[in-house]
Amino acid sequence: QVQLVESGGGLVAPGGSLRLSCATSRIFFSIYDMGWYRQAPGKQRELVSSITPGGSTWNADSVKGRFTISKDAAKNTLYLQMNSLKFEDTAVYYCSVWNYENTYWGQGTQVTVSS
């Protein structure tokens, strides 16, 4: 079973930056699509950014131009660089890996944007 461990969340002021990390297994890193979801109180979990094994990326309109997803194969680690953070970015952020038949989730890391 793949283990996904997120880190890097915390409290940040509006306009600030954070980088989230997700440590995972190289086996799944090479084969599965990967991405970051977030869930705010009272809302369903939503995909904000994803990356394919080949490195193609996708970003939700709400974060386009501000968030950048990347990966480091040598470290088996997925990243989400978050810049120009807004109040509405406050949520629990989850790392996920998936293919057609299986999906795996991390436990989440809290990001709070507050002045």
JOTAVEN-V945945 format. One record per backbone hydrogen bond with DSSP energy under -1.0 kcal/mol. CO is the residue of the C=O (numbers start at 1). NH is the residue of the N-H. If there is no record, write none. Layout:
# JOTAVEN-V945945
co = [CO CO]
nh = [NH NH]
This chain:
# JOTAVEN-V945945
co = [5 7 10 12 13 16 18 20 21 22 23 25 26 28 33 34 35 36 36 37 38 39 40 46 48 49 50 51 52 56 58 60 60 63 63 66 68 70 72 76 77 78 79 80 81 82 85 86 87 91 92 93 94 95 96 97 98 102 104 109 111 112]
nh = [23 21 112 114 16 85 82 80 7 78 5 29 30 32 98 51 96 48 49 94 46 92 43 38 60 36 58 34 55 52 50 63 64 66 67 83 81 79 77 24 72 22 70 20 68 18 15 89 90 111 39 109 37 106 35 104 33 99 97 93 91 12]
